[in-house]
Each structure stands twice: as structure tokens, then as C-alpha cells.
Amino acid sequence: MMRPLVTLAAVGLAGVVVWKLLWGLLLPLVAVAIGAALFIVKIALAAFLLFLAYKLFQKVVERRPEAG
């Protein structure tokens, strides 16, 4: 009568241990993936800001009146 209950408890405990081990091993990979994605976003933002500054500079140069 108690044998199926003990087996179920053992399988549950083994599942929890395996889950903790896998999460501990996969968590650094998840962190690296998130870090890489945010690095790409940062590079894209910097490129966009440089492009925006260039376009605004071009507008200022075109509007400047000719001297003389």
C-alpha cells in the first residue's frame, strides 16, 4: 500500500533535483543571451543617434545663408 506512494515521492524528488540542476546550468546561458541582445540594441541606438545627428547637421548646413 505504501510502495506506490514512496515511488511517487522518489520520482517527484528526483524531478525537483533534475529541475534545479538544469536551471542552474541553463541560467548562465539565458543571461548571456539577454546580455547579447541588449548589447545589439545598444549598438543600434548609438547608430541611430549618430544618424540623427548627421541629418540634423545637414539641415543646419543647408539653411545657412550665403555670406557676401
Contacts in CASP RR format, 6 or more apart in sequence:
PFRMAT RR
TARGET T0000
AUTHOR 0000-0000-0000
METHOD contacts of the structure
MODEL  1
MMRPLVTLAAVGLAGVVVWKLLWGLLLPLVAVAIGAALFIVKIALAAFLL
FLAYKLFQKVVERRPEAG
END
